[in-house]
Amino acid sequence: MQQTVFIKGMVCHRCITTVTQELQRLGIEFDEVNLGEVKFAVNTAFADYDALNSKLVPLGFSVLENKRSKLVREVKQVAAEVYSGDFDFPHHFRFSELLSLRLEKEYDFISQQFSAEEGTTIEKFIINYRIEKIKELLVYTSLTLADISFQLGFSSVAHLSRQFKQQTGLNPSHFKAMHQTGC
């Protein structure tokens, strides 16, 4: 399935040329540009609506984003902020509560919309996001598992290790050793 982003204000072939040039300047890969839309390949996950929009608005265009896609993007932005490694987790932190507060919507509604758009739950998305972040930190830093556990809001190193093994089939230490030896 191709992803299509709709562009408001495109009315002629010069508009197609202008939008094409801006996409190329931004280094955004696309399949085709037509009046009012840009189509992306199946394997391209276009998500930088803000950067594209900031370049197109001065030219008289704007990116149109449906409400559900926008909500999903906002959930992912909050997840990236929280699980970046720099978030100060308050005592008894609940991602669902933070999300409801930030997006000013009931968590059940956010969760339902996210699942309908992404085909997975927010909880599974967060687990996968954290696992990928653990891999990144294990491979590219010298942080200990205790440091990583703290930075990513796990309750303990044992909890991190259990989730990592459950998702990847490997222990974190085995994963780190595997990458250090180049396997």
Phi and psi restraints in degrees (value plus and minus 20) as a CYANA .aco file:
   2 GLN   PHI     -99.5   -59.5
   2 GLN   PSI     125.4   165.4
   3 GLN   PHI    -115.3   -75.3
   3 GLN   PSI     113.6   153.6
   4 THR   PHI    -139.3   -99.3
   4 THR   PSI     112.4   152.4
   5 VAL   PHI    -132.4   -92.4
   5 VAL   PSI     109.5   149.5
   6 PHE   PHI    -113.5   -73.5
   6 PHE   PSI     119.0   159.0
   7 ILE   PHI    -139.5   -99.5
   7 ILE   PSI     102.5   142.5
   8 LYS   PHI    -103.6   -63.6
   8 LYS   PSI     118.0   158.0
   9 GLY   PHI      80.9   120.9
   9 GLY   PSI     -20.1    19.9
  10 MET   PHI    -104.4   -64.4
  10 MET   PSI      97.8   137.8
  11 VAL   PHI    -147.2  -107.2
  11 VAL   PSI     -29.8    10.2
  12 CYS   PHI    -169.5  -129.5
  12 CYS   PSI     158.8   198.8
  13 HIS   PHI     -88.4   -48.4
  13 HIS   PSI     -48.7    -8.7
  14 ARG   PHI     -84.6   -44.6
  14 ARG   PSI     -54.9   -14.9
  15 CYS   PHI     -82.5   -42.5
  15 CYS   PSI     -62.6   -22.6
  16 ILE   PHI     -80.3   -40.3
  16 ILE   PSI     -65.4   -25.4
  17 THR   PHI     -82.0   -42.0
  17 THR   PSI     -64.9   -24.9
  18 THR   PHI     -83.0   -43.0
  18 THR   PSI     -67.6   -27.6
  19 VAL   PHI     -84.4   -44.4
  19 VAL   PSI     -60.4   -20.4
  20 THR   PHI     -79.1   -39.1
  20 THR   PSI     -65.1   -25.1
  21 GLN   PHI     -83.2   -43.2
  21 GLN   PSI     -60.6   -20.6
  22 GLU   PHI     -86.6   -46.6
  22 GLU   PSI     -60.1   -20.1
  23 LEU   PHI     -81.1   -41.1
  23 LEU   PSI     -62.9   -22.9
  24 GLN   PHI     -86.0   -46.0
  24 GLN   PSI     -60.7   -20.7
  25 ARG   PHI     -81.8   -41.8
  25 ARG   PSI     -55.9   -15.9
  26 LEU   PHI    -100.0   -60.0
  26 LEU   PSI     -29.0    11.0
  27 GLY   PHI      54.2    94.2
  27 GLY   PSI       5.2    45.2
  28 ILE   PHI    -110.4   -70.4
  28 ILE   PSI     102.2   142.2
  29 GLU   PHI    -100.8   -60.8
  29 GLU   PSI     115.8   155.8
  30 PHE   PHI    -165.1  -125.1
  30 PHE   PSI     142.0   182.0
  31 ASP   PHI    -108.7   -68.7
  31 ASP   PSI     -70.4   -30.4
  32 GLU   PHI    -177.6  -137.6
  32 GLU   PSI     136.3   176.3
  33 VAL   PHI    -140.9  -100.9
  33 VAL   PSI     105.9   145.9
  34 ASN   PHI    -144.2  -104.2
  34 ASN   PSI     154.3   194.3
  35 LEU   PHI     -77.8   -37.8
  35 LEU   PSI      98.0   138.0
  36 GLY   PHI      61.3   101.3
  36 GLY   PSI     -16.0    24.0
  37 GLU   PHI    -176.8  -136.8
  37 GLU   PSI     133.3   173.3
  38 VAL   PHI    -144.9  -104.9
  38 VAL   PSI     110.1   150.1
  39 LYS   PHI    -127.3   -87.3
  39 LYS   PSI     115.0   155.0
  40 PHE   PHI    -133.5   -93.5
  40 PHE   PSI     130.7   170.7
  41 ALA   PHI     -82.1   -42.1
  41 ALA   PSI     140.7   180.7
  42 VAL   PHI     -76.2   -36.2
  42 VAL   PSI     -61.3   -21.3
  43 ASN   PHI    -105.1   -65.1
  43 ASN   PSI     -19.4    20.6
  44 THR   PHI    -113.8   -73.8
  44 THR   PSI     105.2   145.2
  45 ALA   PHI    -125.9   -85.9
  45 ALA   PSI      70.7   110.7
  46 PHE   PHI     -96.7   -56.7
  46 PHE   PSI     105.8   145.8
  47 ALA   PHI    -159.0  -119.0
  47 ALA   PSI     -28.1    11.9
  48 ASP   PHI    -111.2   -71.2
  48 ASP   PSI      44.0    84.0
  49 TYR   PHI     -81.6   -41.6
  49 TYR   PSI     -58.8   -18.8
  50 ASP   PHI     -84.7   -44.7
  50 ASP   PSI     -64.5   -24.5
  51 ALA   PHI     -83.5   -43.5
  51 ALA   PSI     -65.5   -25.5
  52 LEU   PHI     -83.9   -43.9
  52 LEU   PSI     -65.2   -25.2
  53 ASN   PHI     -81.7   -41.7
  53 ASN   PSI     -60.0   -20.0
  54 SER   PHI     -84.2   -44.2
  54 SER   PSI     -48.2    -8.2
  55 LYS   PHI    -103.3   -63.3
  55 LYS   PSI     -51.3   -11.3
  56 LEU   PHI    -105.0   -65.0
  56 LEU   PSI     -52.7   -12.7
  57 VAL   PHI     -77.3   -37.3
  57 VAL   PSI     -65.7   -25.7
  58 PRO   PHI     -83.2   -43.2
  58 PRO   PSI     -38.9     1.1
  59 LEU   PHI    -113.0   -73.0
  59 LEU   PSI     -19.5    20.5
  60 GLY   PHI      74.1   114.1
  60 GLY   PSI      -7.4    32.6
  61 PHE   PHI    -136.9   -96.9
  61 PHE   PSI     146.7   186.7
  62 SER   PHI    -174.5  -134.5
  62 SER   PSI     129.1   169.1
  63 VAL   PHI    -101.0   -61.0
  63 VAL   PSI     111.2   151.2
  64 LEU   PHI    -120.6   -80.6
  64 LEU   PSI     109.9   149.9
  65 GLU   PHI    -149.7  -109.7
  65 GLU   PSI     110.2   150.2
  66 ASN   PHI     -91.3   -51.3
  66 ASN   PSI     138.5   178.5
  67 LYS   PHI     -80.7   -40.7
  67 LYS   PSI     -59.3   -19.3
  68 ARG   PHI     -87.2   -47.2
  68 ARG   PSI     -64.0   -24.0
  69 SER   PHI     -82.2   -42.2
  69 SER   PSI     -60.0   -20.0
  70 LYS   PHI     -83.7   -43.7
  70 LYS   PSI     -62.8   -22.8
  71 LEU   PHI     -82.0   -42.0
  71 LEU   PSI     -64.5   -24.5
  72 VAL   PHI     -81.7   -41.7
  72 VAL   PSI     -63.2   -23.2
  73 ARG   PHI     -81.0   -41.0
  73 ARG   PSI     -61.9   -21.9
  74 GLU   PHI     -85.7   -45.7
  74 GLU   PSI     -59.1   -19.1
  75 VAL   PHI     -80.9   -40.9
  75 VAL   PSI     -65.2   -25.2
  76 LYS   PHI     -85.9   -45.9
  76 LYS   PSI     -54.7   -14.7
  77 GLN   PHI     -86.7   -46.7
  77 GLN   PSI     -61.9   -21.9
  78 VAL   PHI     -85.2   -45.2
  78 VAL   PSI     -61.7   -21.7
  79 ALA   PHI     -81.1   -41.1
  79 ALA   PSI     -63.1   -23.1
  80 ALA   PHI     -83.4   -43.4
  80 ALA   PSI     -58.6   -18.6
  81 GLU   PHI     -86.8   -46.8
  81 GLU   PSI     -67.6   -27.6
  82 VAL   PHI     -88.3   -48.3
  82 VAL   PSI     -60.7   -20.7
  83 TYR   PHI    -124.1   -84.1
  83 TYR   PSI      10.2    50.2
  84 SER   PHI     -98.3   -58.3
  84 SER   PSI     -41.7    -1.7
  85 GLY   PHI      86.2   126.2
  85 GLY   PSI     -27.0    13.0
  86 ASP   PHI    -132.9   -92.9
  86 ASP   PSI     -18.9    21.1
  87 PHE   PHI     -97.7   -57.7
  87 PHE   PSI     118.7   158.7
  88 ASP   PHI    -113.9   -73.9
  88 ASP   PSI      78.1   118.1
  89 PHE   PHI     -90.8   -50.8
  89 PHE   PSI      99.2   139.2
  90 PRO   PHI     -92.7   -52.7
  90 PRO   PSI     142.5   182.5
  91 HIS   PHI     -79.3   -39.3
  91 HIS   PSI     116.5   156.5
  92 HIS   PHI      39.9    79.9
  92 HIS   PSI      21.0    61.0
  93 PHE   PHI     -83.2   -43.2
  93 PHE   PSI     116.4   156.4
  94 ARG   PHI    -150.8  -110.8
  94 ARG   PSI      96.7   136.7
  95 PHE   PHI     -78.7   -38.7
  95 PHE   PSI     -59.4   -19.4
  96 SER   PHI     -80.6   -40.6
  96 SER   PSI     -59.3   -19.3
  97 GLU   PHI     -88.5   -48.5
  97 GLU   PSI     -62.7   -22.7
  98 LEU   PHI     -82.5   -42.5
  98 LEU   PSI     -63.0   -23.0
  99 LEU   PHI     -81.9   -41.9
  99 LEU   PSI     -65.9   -25.9
 100 SER   PHI     -80.8   -40.8
 100 SER   PSI     -61.9   -21.9
 101 LEU   PHI     -85.6   -45.6
 101 LEU   PSI     -68.5   -28.5
 102 ARG   PHI     -86.0   -46.0
 102 ARG   PSI     -63.2   -23.2
 103 LEU   PHI    -110.6   -70.6
 103 LEU   PSI     -26.2    13.8
 104 GLU   PHI      34.8    74.8
 104 GLU   PSI      25.3    65.3
 105 LYS   PHI    -162.8  -122.8
 105 LYS   PSI     137.4   177.4
 106 GLU   PHI     -85.8   -45.8
 106 GLU   PSI     119.5   159.5
 107 TYR   PHI     -79.6   -39.6
 107 TYR   PSI     -59.8   -19.8
 108 ASP   PHI     -78.1   -38.1
 108 ASP   PSI     -61.0   -21.0
 109 PHE   PHI     -85.6   -45.6
 109 PHE   PSI     -66.9   -26.9
 110 ILE   PHI     -78.8   -38.8
 110 ILE   PSI     -66.7   -26.7
 111 SER   PHI     -81.2   -41.2
 111 SER   PSI     -65.0   -25.0
 112 GLN   PHI     -82.4   -42.4
 112 GLN   PSI     -65.9   -25.9
 113 GLN   PHI     -85.5   -45.5
 113 GLN   PSI     -61.0   -21.0
 114 PHE   PHI     -81.2   -41.2
 114 PHE   PSI     -68.8   -28.8
 115 SER   PHI     -82.7   -42.7
 115 SER   PSI     -59.9   -19.9
 116 ALA   PHI     -85.1   -45.1
 116 ALA   PSI     -57.2   -17.2
 117 GLU   PHI    -101.1   -61.1
 117 GLU   PSI     -60.7   -20.7
 118 GLU   PHI    -118.7   -78.7
 118 GLU   PSI     -37.3     2.7
 119 GLY   PHI      55.0    95.0
 119 GLY   PSI      -4.0    36.0
 120 THR   PHI    -169.7  -129.7
 120 THR   PSI     145.0   185.0
 121 THR   PHI    -105.0   -65.0
 121 THR   PSI     141.8   181.8
 122 ILE   PHI     -81.5   -41.5
 122 ILE   PSI     -59.6   -19.6
 123 GLU   PHI     -80.7   -40.7
 123 GLU   PSI     -65.4   -25.4
 124 LYS   PHI     -86.9   -46.9
 124 LYS   PSI     -58.3   -18.3
 125 PHE   PHI     -80.0   -40.0
 125 PHE   PSI     -65.7   -25.7
 126 ILE   PHI     -83.4   -43.4
 126 ILE   PSI     -63.7   -23.7
 127 ILE   PHI     -78.7   -38.7
 127 ILE   PSI     -69.6   -29.6
 128 ASN   PHI     -82.6   -42.6
 128 ASN   PSI     -59.7   -19.7
 129 TYR   PHI     -82.1   -42.1
 129 TYR   PSI     -66.5   -26.5
 130 ARG   PHI     -84.9   -44.9
 130 ARG   PSI     -59.0   -19.0
 131 ILE   PHI     -82.6   -42.6
 131 ILE   PSI     -64.3   -24.3
 132 GLU   PHI     -82.8   -42.8
 132 GLU   PSI     -58.2   -18.2
 133 LYS   PHI     -86.9   -46.9
 133 LYS   PSI     -59.4   -19.4
 134 ILE   PHI     -80.7   -40.7
 134 ILE   PSI     -67.1   -27.1
 135 LYS   PHI     -76.7   -36.7
 135 LYS   PSI     -66.7   -26.7
 136 GLU   PHI     -79.3   -39.3
 136 GLU   PSI     -66.9   -26.9
 137 LEU   PHI     -88.2   -48.2
 137 LEU   PSI     -55.4   -15.4
 138 LEU   PHI     -86.2   -46.2
 138 LEU   PSI     -60.8   -20.8
 139 VAL   PHI    -100.3   -60.3
 139 VAL   PSI     -60.6   -20.6
 140 TYR   PHI    -125.2   -85.2
 140 TYR   PSI     -20.1    19.9
 141 THR   PHI    -153.1  -113.1
 141 THR   PSI     152.4   192.4
 142 SER   PHI    -125.7   -85.7
 142 SER   PSI      -0.5    39.5
 143 LEU   PHI     -83.4   -43.4
 143 LEU   PSI     126.1   166.1
 144 THR   PHI    -100.7   -60.7
 144 THR   PSI     146.0   186.0
 145 LEU   PHI     -82.4   -42.4
 145 LEU   PSI     -53.2   -13.2
 146 ALA   PHI     -85.2   -45.2
 146 ALA   PSI     -62.4   -22.4
 147 ASP   PHI     -83.7   -43.7
 147 ASP   PSI     -65.2   -25.2
 148 ILE   PHI     -83.9   -43.9
 148 ILE   PSI     -63.0   -23.0
 149 SER   PHI     -78.0   -38.0
 149 SER   PSI     -65.1   -25.1
 150 PHE   PHI     -85.6   -45.6
 150 PHE   PSI     -66.9   -26.9
 151 GLN   PHI     -83.2   -43.2
 151 GLN   PSI     -51.9   -11.9
 152 LEU   PHI    -121.2   -81.2
 152 LEU   PSI     -11.1    28.9
 153 GLY   PHI      55.8    95.8
 153 GLY   PSI       4.4    44.4
 154 PHE   PHI     -98.4   -58.4
 154 PHE   PSI     130.3   170.3
 155 SER   PHI     -92.6   -52.6
 155 SER   PSI     -43.5    -3.5
 156 SER   PHI    -184.8  -144.8
 156 SER   PSI     147.3   187.3
 157 VAL   PHI     -84.5   -44.5
 157 VAL   PSI     -56.4   -16.4
 158 ALA   PHI     -82.3   -42.3
 158 ALA   PSI     -61.4   -21.4
 159 HIS   PHI     -83.4   -43.4
 159 HIS   PSI     -66.0   -26.0
 160 LEU   PHI     -78.0   -38.0
 160 LEU   PSI     -69.2   -29.2
 161 SER   PHI     -81.4   -41.4
 161 SER   PSI     -61.9   -21.9
 162 ARG   PHI     -81.6   -41.6
 162 ARG   PSI     -68.6   -28.6
 163 GLN   PHI     -85.3   -45.3
 163 GLN   PSI     -60.6   -20.6
 164 PHE   PHI     -81.3   -41.3
 164 PHE   PSI     -67.9   -27.9
 165 LYS   PHI     -84.3   -44.3
 165 LYS   PSI     -60.8   -20.8
 166 GLN   PHI     -82.0   -42.0
 166 GLN   PSI     -58.5   -18.5
 167 GLN   PHI    -105.1   -65.1
 167 GLN   PSI     -55.2   -15.2
 168 THR   PHI    -128.6   -88.6
 168 THR   PSI     -40.0     0.0
 169 GLY   PHI      63.7   103.7
 169 GLY   PSI     -18.7    21.3
 170 LEU   PHI    -143.3  -103.3
 170 LEU   PSI     133.3   173.3
 171 ASN   PHI     -98.8   -58.8
 171 ASN   PSI     129.0   169.0
 172 PRO   PHI     -76.0   -36.0
 172 PRO   PSI     -61.4   -21.4
 173 SER   PHI     -84.8   -44.8
 173 SER   PSI     -57.9   -17.9
 174 HIS   PHI     -85.5   -45.5
 174 HIS   PSI     -61.0   -21.0
 175 PHE   PHI     -81.4   -41.4
 175 PHE   PSI     -66.3   -26.3
 176 LYS   PHI     -83.9   -43.9
 176 LYS   PSI     -63.9   -23.9
 177 ALA   PHI     -83.9   -43.9
 177 ALA   PSI     -59.3   -19.3
 178 MET   PHI     -79.6   -39.6
 178 MET   PSI     -63.3   -23.3
 179 HIS   PHI     -96.0   -56.0
 179 HIS   PSI     -48.0    -8.0
 180 GLN   PHI     -91.3   -51.3
 180 GLN   PSI     -50.9   -10.9
 181 THR   PHI    -108.8   -68.8
 181 THR   PSI     -25.5    14.5
 182 GLY   PHI      63.2   103.2
 182 GLY   PSI      -2.0    38.0
